């Protein structure tokens, strides 16, 4: 239980003052309700918010979203921006091991009545068609040369290979391919781990979920996105698989050596980092961007497999089923973005670890059709409750480096969820709500039990009340494929 000093700023915003620990360069800020704060203190994650405030070149504050929980170095839900011109650093712990873990949301023209009697068939076909679980391998086999192209082109590579259409790329963060990837900065071990995992769901909290829109909060935005009550949507949550994990693992080792080399003092070696302009940081950035592109290619292939699965169930083309991508967001990544700091435009390195980019209306990086509404923000909940679609705000740009929450956030560790749960009871509980689950093992399902997570309704309420996002609609699960 964390017992440090925390001060109330507003009903949804709390401060850890710089005076809490000698060496903090900025204050810590946590977005949460008073009710959630007691939960947040239990796993000591606020200490990580304070520790991140030690990073050289950190700007304004060390942030955490309401889905905050303990992580590697940074808490999950952590956000920090550093200034390269002021000795700013980049830290692999501020991105995480699953680089560019993210979510994409598809709409359909199907309604609840169209799928109600087909849920079992849908989830069975998805489970058969989409490789999932630890060590799962996809149908894609690539040579070293082809894998390099995948790392450079991301989702564009997948579309060129027939896994989707160009229109998909228009509604992906970075259009599904971030510039600056450097395949030469990637280890042979990472290449080997990535060769057979493109187009695989993975394990843990990754999932495919068929949902129904059950509430709409902003009718104007919902109509522009083509969303309505009773509509079927599909959510895909996955990342860079073993490839991204290996990249992070490789560079954590490199960065630990940098602490003495660059005379950096941090209270936790998991915050190992290097100055952004150093050779070590440049190599990490090139490798991290390669992993980010791997993840975008992976989600693009997964979406193709989902579309094929629906075609099989409904004997119609995915186009006639209206299975178009609304948006794809990353929530484990570091990006270089422009912000006004003390009246000056600065290019900052924004770490988002378990946090989602949330550009407001008018931002130049948004697709033209989303410029007047802000960036779609996809917030998965747990498999027993609901998920949300939000949009970004101008206030997020001004206050949180255009960041908002990324999901419900864990309440229990995976070990505790398995220890305290009962598989048969959980399946009955989900079945009573009309939710069907397929997974590679019982442990995976228990790890992801609704009781292991915060209530996503409360998390979404905090970021909306704080002004970091606006609610558009809520989607409830009908069936889930877990890794």
C-alpha positions as CSV (number, residue, x, y, z in Angstrom):
1,X,0.0,0.0,0.0
2,X,1.4,3.4,-1.1
3,X,1.4,5.9,1.7
4,X,3.1,8.9,0.0
5,X,1.9,12.4,-0.1
6,X,-0.8,13.2,-2.7
7,X,-2.8,16.5,-3.1
8,X,-6.1,17.1,-4.7
9,X,-6.1,19.4,-7.7
10,X,-9.7,18.6,-8.9
11,X,-12.2,15.8,-8.3
12,X,-10.4,13.9,-11.1
13,X,-6.8,15.0,-10.8
14,X,-4.2,14.5,-8.1
15,X,-0.7,15.7,-7.5
16,X,2.4,14.1,-6.1
17,X,4.6,17.1,-5.2
18,X,8.2,17.4,-6.2
19,X,9.1,17.5,-2.5
20,X,7.9,13.9,-2.1
21,X,11.3,12.5,-3.1
22,X,14.6,14.4,-3.5
23,X,15.6,14.2,-7.1
24,X,12.1,14.6,-8.7
25,X,12.5,17.1,-11.5
26,X,8.8,17.6,-11.9
27,X,5.6,16.7,-10.0
28,X,3.5,13.6,-10.6
29,X,-0.1,13.9,-11.7
30,X,-2.6,11.1,-11.5
31,X,-6.1,11.2,-13.1
32,X,-8.5,9.3,-10.9
33,X,-11.7,9.7,-8.9
34,X,-11.4,9.7,-5.1
35,X,-13.0,6.2,-5.1
36,X,-10.4,4.9,-7.5
37,X,-7.5,6.4,-5.7
38,X,-7.6,3.9,-2.8
39,X,-7.5,1.1,-5.3
40,X,-4.5,2.7,-7.1
41,X,-2.5,3.0,-3.9
42,X,-2.8,-0.7,-3.2
43,X,-0.1,-1.9,-5.7
44,X,2.3,1.0,-5.1
45,X,2.0,2.3,-8.7
46,X,2.1,6.0,-7.6
47,X,5.7,5.3,-6.5
48,X,6.5,4.6,-10.2
49,X,4.9,7.9,-11.2
50,X,7.2,9.7,-8.8
51,X,10.2,7.7,-10.0
52,X,9.6,8.6,-13.6
53,X,9.8,12.3,-12.5
54,X,13.6,11.7,-12.1
55,X,14.2,11.3,-15.8
56,X,16.5,13.8,-17.4
57,X,14.8,16.3,-19.6
58,X,11.3,15.4,-18.4
59,X,8.8,18.2,-19.2
60,X,6.0,19.6,-17.0
61,X,5.0,16.4,-15.1
62,X,5.0,12.6,-14.9
63,X,1.5,11.5,-15.7
64,X,-0.7,8.5,-15.0
65,X,-4.2,7.7,-16.4
66,X,-7.0,6.1,-14.3
67,X,-6.2,2.6,-15.5
68,X,-2.8,2.9,-13.7
69,X,-1.2,-0.2,-12.2
70,X,2.2,-1.5,-11.5
71,X,4.5,-2.1,-14.5
72,X,8.1,-2.5,-15.6
73,X,9.8,0.9,-14.7
74,X,6.9,3.0,-15.7
75,X,3.5,2.2,-14.4
76,X,0.9,0.9,-16.9
77,X,-1.1,4.0,-17.7
78,X,2.1,6.2,-17.5
79,X,2.9,9.1,-19.8
80,X,6.0,11.2,-19.8
81,X,7.4,13.7,-22.4
82,X,11.1,14.5,-22.6
83,X,12.9,17.4,-24.4
84,X,15.8,16.3,-26.6
85,X,17.2,19.9,-26.5
86,X,17.3,19.7,-22.7
87,X,19.1,16.4,-22.3
88,X,15.9,14.4,-22.6
89,X,16.1,10.7,-22.6
90,X,14.2,7.7,-24.0
91,X,13.5,4.7,-21.8
92,X,12.4,1.3,-23.0
93,X,10.5,0.9,-19.7
94,X,8.3,3.9,-20.9
95,X,7.2,1.9,-23.9
96,X,7.0,-1.6,-22.5
97,X,7.8,-5.1,-23.8
98,X,4.8,-5.4,-26.1
99,X,5.8,-2.5,-28.4
100,X,2.8,-1.0,-30.2
101,X,0.3,-3.2,-28.4
102,X,-2.9,-1.6,-29.7
103,X,-6.5,-1.9,-30.7
104,X,-8.5,-1.6,-33.8
105,X,-12.3,-1.4,-34.1
106,X,-14.3,-2.5,-37.1
107,X,-18.0,-1.6,-37.8
108,X,-20.4,-3.8,-39.7
109,X,-23.9,-3.4,-41.1
110,X,-25.1,-6.3,-39.1
111,X,-27.5,-5.9,-36.2
112,X,-28.0,-8.0,-33.1
113,X,-30.9,-9.9,-34.6
114,X,-28.6,-11.0,-37.5
115,X,-26.0,-12.6,-35.2
116,X,-28.0,-13.7,-32.2
117,X,-28.4,-17.3,-33.3
118,X,-24.9,-17.5,-34.9
119,X,-22.7,-16.4,-31.9
120,X,-21.4,-20.0,-31.3
121,X,-20.6,-20.4,-35.0
122,X,-18.9,-17.0,-35.2
123,X,-16.7,-17.6,-32.2
124,X,-15.8,-21.1,-33.3
125,X,-14.8,-19.9,-36.8
126,X,-12.8,-17.0,-35.4
127,X,-11.0,-19.4,-33.0
128,X,-10.2,-21.8,-35.9
129,X,-9.1,-19.2,-38.3
130,X,-7.0,-16.9,-36.1
131,X,-3.9,-18.4,-34.5
132,X,-3.8,-17.5,-30.8
133,X,-2.0,-18.4,-27.6
134,X,1.6,-18.6,-26.4
135,X,4.0,-19.4,-29.2
136,X,1.2,-19.4,-31.8
137,X,2.4,-19.3,-35.4
138,X,0.6,-17.7,-38.4
139,X,0.3,-18.8,-42.0
140,X,2.7,-16.1,-43.1
141,X,6.3,-17.2,-43.7
142,X,8.8,-14.6,-44.7
143,X,12.5,-14.6,-45.7
144,X,14.9,-12.3,-43.9
145,X,14.7,-9.9,-46.8
146,X,10.9,-9.9,-46.7
147,X,10.8,-9.5,-43.0
148,X,12.9,-6.3,-43.4
149,X,10.3,-5.0,-45.8
150,X,7.6,-5.8,-43.3
151,X,9.5,-3.8,-40.6
152,X,9.9,-0.8,-42.9
153,X,6.3,-0.8,-44.2
154,X,4.1,-2.1,-41.5
155,X,0.4,-2.4,-42.4
156,X,1.3,-1.1,-45.9
157,X,3.3,-4.3,-46.4
158,X,0.2,-6.4,-45.4
159,X,-2.1,-4.5,-47.8
160,X,0.4,-5.0,-50.6
161,X,0.3,-8.7,-49.9
162,X,-3.5,-8.7,-50.2
163,X,-4.4,-8.5,-46.5
164,X,-6.8,-5.6,-46.8
165,X,-7.3,-2.4,-48.8
166,X,-5.6,1.0,-49.0
167,X,-8.6,2.6,-47.3
168,X,-7.7,0.7,-44.2
169,X,-4.4,2.6,-43.9
170,X,-6.2,6.0,-43.9
171,X,-7.7,5.2,-40.5
172,X,-4.6,3.8,-38.8
173,X,-2.4,5.8,-36.5
174,X,0.7,6.8,-38.6
175,X,-1.3,5.3,-41.5
176,X,0.0,1.9,-40.2
177,X,3.6,2.6,-40.9
178,X,5.9,4.9,-38.8
179,X,8.9,6.5,-40.5
180,X,12.3,5.9,-39.1
181,X,12.3,2.2,-38.6
182,X,15.8,0.7,-38.8
183,X,15.9,-3.1,-39.4
184,X,19.7,-3.0,-38.9
185,X,19.1,-2.1,-35.2
186,X,17.2,-5.3,-34.6
187,X,18.9,-8.4,-33.2
188,X,19.0,-11.8,-35.0
189,X,17.0,-13.3,-32.1
190,X,14.2,-10.7,-32.6
191,X,14.2,-11.6,-36.3
192,X,13.9,-15.3,-35.5
193,X,11.0,-14.7,-33.0
194,X,9.1,-12.6,-35.5
195,X,9.4,-14.8,-38.6
196,X,6.3,-17.0,-37.9
197,X,4.2,-14.8,-35.7
198,X,2.8,-12.2,-38.1
199,X,-1.0,-12.6,-38.2
200,X,-1.2,-14.2,-34.7
201,X,-3.2,-12.9,-31.7
202,X,-0.8,-13.9,-29.0
203,X,-1.6,-14.6,-25.4
204,X,-2.5,-12.8,-22.1
205,X,-4.9,-9.9,-22.4
206,X,-4.9,-10.0,-26.2
207,X,-8.3,-10.8,-27.8
208,X,-10.8,-10.7,-30.6
209,X,-14.3,-9.6,-29.5
210,X,-17.6,-9.4,-31.3
211,X,-19.7,-6.7,-29.7
212,X,-23.0,-4.8,-29.9
213,X,-23.4,-1.1,-29.5
214,X,-25.6,-0.7,-26.5
215,X,-25.4,3.1,-25.7
216,X,-24.6,6.3,-27.6
217,X,-23.5,9.5,-25.9
218,X,-22.6,11.7,-28.9
219,X,-25.1,11.1,-31.7
220,X,-23.5,13.6,-34.1
221,X,-20.1,11.9,-34.0
222,X,-21.7,8.4,-33.9
223,X,-23.6,9.2,-37.1
224,X,-20.5,10.5,-38.8
225,X,-18.8,7.2,-38.0
226,X,-21.8,5.2,-39.1
227,X,-22.5,3.8,-35.7
228,X,-26.0,3.1,-34.2
229,X,-27.6,1.2,-31.3
230,X,-27.8,-2.5,-31.9
231,X,-25.0,-2.6,-34.4
232,X,-22.4,-5.3,-34.4
233,X,-18.7,-4.2,-34.1
234,X,-15.5,-6.2,-33.8
235,X,-12.5,-5.2,-31.7
236,X,-8.9,-6.6,-32.2
237,X,-6.3,-6.2,-29.4
238,X,-2.8,-7.4,-30.2
239,X,0.8,-6.2,-30.5
240,X,4.3,-7.0,-31.8
241,X,4.4,-10.5,-30.2
242,X,7.8,-12.0,-29.5
243,X,9.5,-9.7,-31.9
244,X,8.7,-6.6,-29.8
245,X,9.4,-8.3,-26.6
246,X,12.9,-9.2,-27.8
247,X,13.6,-5.7,-29.0
248,X,12.7,-4.3,-25.5
249,X,14.7,-7.0,-23.8
250,X,17.8,-6.4,-25.9
251,X,17.7,-2.6,-25.4
252,X,17.0,-2.7,-21.6
253,X,20.4,-4.4,-21.3
254,X,22.0,-1.8,-23.5
255,X,20.4,1.1,-21.6
256,X,21.4,-0.2,-18.1
257,X,25.0,0.3,-19.2
258,X,24.1,3.8,-20.3
259,X,23.2,4.9,-16.8
260,X,26.9,5.2,-15.7
261,X,28.2,6.1,-19.1
262,X,25.9,9.2,-19.2
263,X,26.0,9.8,-15.5
264,X,22.2,9.3,-15.2
265,X,20.7,8.8,-11.7
266,X,17.3,7.1,-11.4
267,X,15.8,5.4,-8.4
268,X,14.9,2.2,-10.3
269,X,17.2,0.4,-12.8
270,X,14.0,-0.5,-14.8
271,X,14.0,3.2,-15.8
272,X,17.3,2.6,-17.7
273,X,17.5,5.2,-20.4
274,X,19.8,7.1,-22.7
275,X,19.9,10.7,-24.1
276,X,17.8,10.9,-27.2
277,X,20.7,12.1,-29.3
278,X,23.0,9.3,-28.2
279,X,23.9,6.3,-30.5
280,X,22.2,3.9,-28.1
281,X,19.0,5.8,-28.1
282,X,19.0,6.2,-31.9
283,X,19.5,2.5,-32.3
284,X,16.6,1.8,-29.9
285,X,14.3,4.2,-31.6
286,X,15.0,2.5,-35.0
287,X,14.4,-0.9,-33.5
288,X,11.3,0.2,-31.6
289,X,9.8,1.7,-34.7
290,X,10.5,-1.6,-36.5
291,X,8.5,-3.4,-33.8
292,X,5.7,-0.8,-34.1
293,X,5.5,-1.5,-37.8
294,X,5.5,-5.3,-37.1
295,X,2.5,-4.7,-34.8
296,X,0.6,-2.7,-37.4
297,X,1.2,-5.4,-40.0
298,X,0.1,-8.0,-37.4
299,X,-3.2,-6.3,-36.7
300,X,-3.8,-5.7,-40.4
301,X,-3.5,-9.5,-41.1
302,X,-5.6,-10.3,-38.1
303,X,-8.4,-8.0,-39.4
304,X,-8.1,-9.8,-42.8
305,X,-8.6,-13.1,-41.0
306,X,-11.6,-11.7,-39.1
307,X,-13.2,-10.5,-42.3
308,X,-12.6,-14.0,-43.9
309,X,-14.3,-15.6,-40.9
310,X,-17.4,-13.5,-41.2
311,X,-17.5,-14.2,-44.9
312,X,-17.5,-17.9,-44.1
313,X,-20.3,-17.6,-41.5
314,X,-22.6,-15.3,-43.5
315,X,-21.7,-16.4,-47.1
316,X,-21.2,-12.8,-48.1
317,X,-18.2,-10.6,-48.9
318,X,-16.9,-8.5,-46.1
319,X,-17.6,-5.4,-48.1
320,X,-21.3,-6.3,-48.3
321,X,-21.2,-7.0,-44.6
322,X,-19.9,-3.4,-44.1
323,X,-16.8,-4.5,-42.2
324,X,-14.8,-1.3,-42.5
325,X,-12.1,-0.1,-40.1
326,X,-13.1,2.8,-37.8
327,X,-9.6,3.3,-36.4
328,X,-6.4,1.6,-35.1
329,X,-4.5,3.1,-32.1
330,X,-1.2,2.2,-30.4
331,X,-1.0,2.3,-26.6
332,X,2.6,1.2,-26.0
333,X,4.9,3.5,-27.9
334,X,7.2,6.6,-27.8
335,X,6.5,9.3,-30.5
336,X,8.1,12.6,-31.4
337,X,5.3,15.2,-31.4
338,X,5.1,19.0,-31.3
339,X,3.8,20.9,-28.3
340,X,3.8,24.5,-27.1
341,X,5.9,24.6,-23.9
342,X,6.2,28.1,-22.2
343,X,5.1,29.8,-25.4
344,X,7.6,27.9,-27.6
345,X,7.0,25.0,-30.0
346,X,9.0,22.0,-29.0
347,X,9.5,18.5,-30.4
348,X,9.1,16.2,-27.5
349,X,9.6,12.5,-27.1
350,X,6.2,11.3,-25.6
351,X,6.3,8.0,-23.9
352,X,2.9,6.3,-23.7
353,X,2.9,3.0,-21.8
354,X,-0.7,1.8,-21.5
355,X,-2.0,5.1,-22.7
356,X,-3.6,6.2,-26.0
357,X,-2.9,9.1,-28.2
358,X,-6.0,11.5,-28.2
359,X,-5.5,14.3,-30.7
360,X,-8.3,16.9,-30.6
361,X,-10.3,18.4,-33.5
362,X,-8.3,20.1,-36.2
363,X,-5.0,18.3,-35.6
364,X,-3.1,18.1,-38.8
365,X,-2.2,14.4,-38.4
366,X,-5.8,13.3,-38.3
367,X,-7.5,11.8,-41.4
368,X,-9.5,14.4,-43.2
369,X,-12.8,12.8,-42.3
370,X,-12.0,12.9,-38.5
371,X,-10.6,16.4,-38.4
372,X,-13.8,18.0,-37.1
373,X,-14.5,15.5,-34.4
374,X,-11.0,14.5,-33.0
375,X,-9.2,11.3,-33.1
376,X,-11.1,8.1,-32.3
377,X,-9.9,6.5,-29.1
378,X,-10.7,2.8,-28.5
379,X,-10.9,1.7,-24.9
380,X,-11.3,-2.1,-24.3
381,X,-12.8,-3.1,-21.0
382,X,-12.9,-6.7,-19.7
383,X,-14.7,-9.6,-21.4
384,X,-17.7,-9.5,-19.0
385,X,-18.6,-5.8,-19.1
386,X,-18.1,-3.3,-22.0
387,X,-15.7,-1.3,-24.1
388,X,-15.8,2.3,-25.2
389,X,-15.2,4.5,-28.3
390,X,-14.1,8.0,-27.3
391,X,-12.7,10.9,-29.2
392,X,-9.7,13.2,-28.3
393,X,-10.0,16.8,-27.2
394,X,-8.1,20.0,-27.4
395,X,-7.7,19.9,-23.6
396,X,-5.8,16.6,-23.9
397,X,-3.3,18.4,-26.3
398,X,-2.9,21.2,-23.8
399,X,-2.8,19.1,-20.6
400,X,-1.7,15.5,-21.1
401,X,0.5,15.5,-24.2
402,X,-2.6,14.4,-26.2
403,X,-3.0,11.2,-24.0
404,X,-5.8,9.4,-22.4
405,X,-6.4,5.9,-20.9
406,X,-6.0,2.7,-22.8
407,X,-8.4,0.2,-21.0
408,X,-9.9,-0.8,-17.7
409,X,-6.6,-1.5,-16.0
410,X,-5.8,-4.5,-13.8
411,X,-6.9,-4.8,-10.2
412,X,-5.4,-8.2,-9.6
413,X,-2.1,-9.7,-10.8
414,X,-2.5,-12.6,-13.2
415,X,-1.3,-14.9,-10.4
416,X,-3.9,-13.6,-8.0
417,X,-6.7,-13.8,-10.6
418,X,-5.8,-17.5,-11.2
419,X,-5.5,-18.3,-7.4
420,X,-8.8,-16.7,-6.5
421,X,-10.9,-17.6,-9.5
422,X,-12.9,-20.7,-10.5
423,X,-13.0,-21.5,-14.2
424,X,-16.4,-23.2,-14.3
425,X,-18.0,-20.5,-12.2
426,X,-16.6,-17.8,-14.5
427,X,-17.8,-19.5,-17.7
428,X,-21.3,-19.8,-16.2
429,X,-21.3,-16.2,-15.2
430,X,-20.3,-15.1,-18.7
431,X,-22.8,-17.5,-20.3
432,X,-25.6,-16.0,-18.1
433,X,-24.8,-12.6,-19.8
434,X,-24.9,-14.2,-23.2
435,X,-21.1,-14.1,-23.7
436,X,-19.3,-17.0,-25.3
437,X,-15.5,-17.5,-24.8
438,X,-12.9,-19.6,-26.6
439,X,-9.3,-19.7,-25.4
440,X,-6.2,-22.0,-25.6
441,X,-6.3,-22.7,-21.8
442,X,-8.3,-22.2,-18.6
443,X,-5.5,-20.2,-17.0
444,X,-5.8,-17.5,-19.7
445,X,-9.5,-17.1,-19.1
446,X,-9.0,-16.9,-15.3
447,X,-6.2,-14.3,-15.8
448,X,-8.6,-12.1,-17.7
449,X,-11.7,-12.5,-15.5
450,X,-13.8,-9.4,-15.1
451,X,-13.0,-9.4,-11.4
452,X,-9.3,-8.9,-12.3
453,X,-10.0,-5.5,-13.8
454,X,-11.2,-2.1,-12.8
455,X,-14.7,-1.1,-14.0
456,X,-14.1,0.4,-17.4
457,X,-17.2,2.6,-16.9
458,X,-15.4,4.4,-14.1
459,X,-12.2,4.7,-16.0
460,X,-14.0,6.2,-19.0
461,X,-15.9,8.6,-16.8
462,X,-12.7,10.0,-15.2
463,X,-11.0,10.8,-18.5
464,X,-14.2,12.4,-19.8
465,X,-14.8,14.4,-16.7
466,X,-11.2,15.5,-16.7
467,X,-11.7,16.7,-20.3
468,X,-9.1,14.4,-21.9
469,X,-11.7,12.6,-24.1
470,X,-15.4,12.6,-25.0
471,X,-17.6,9.5,-25.0
472,X,-19.1,8.5,-28.3
473,X,-20.6,5.0,-27.6
474,X,-20.3,1.8,-25.5
475,X,-20.1,-1.7,-26.9
476,X,-21.0,-4.9,-24.9
477,X,-19.3,-8.2,-25.7
478,X,-21.2,-11.1,-27.3
479,X,-18.2,-13.5,-27.9
480,X,-14.5,-13.4,-27.2
481,X,-11.4,-15.3,-28.5
482,X,-8.6,-15.0,-25.9
483,X,-5.0,-15.9,-26.5
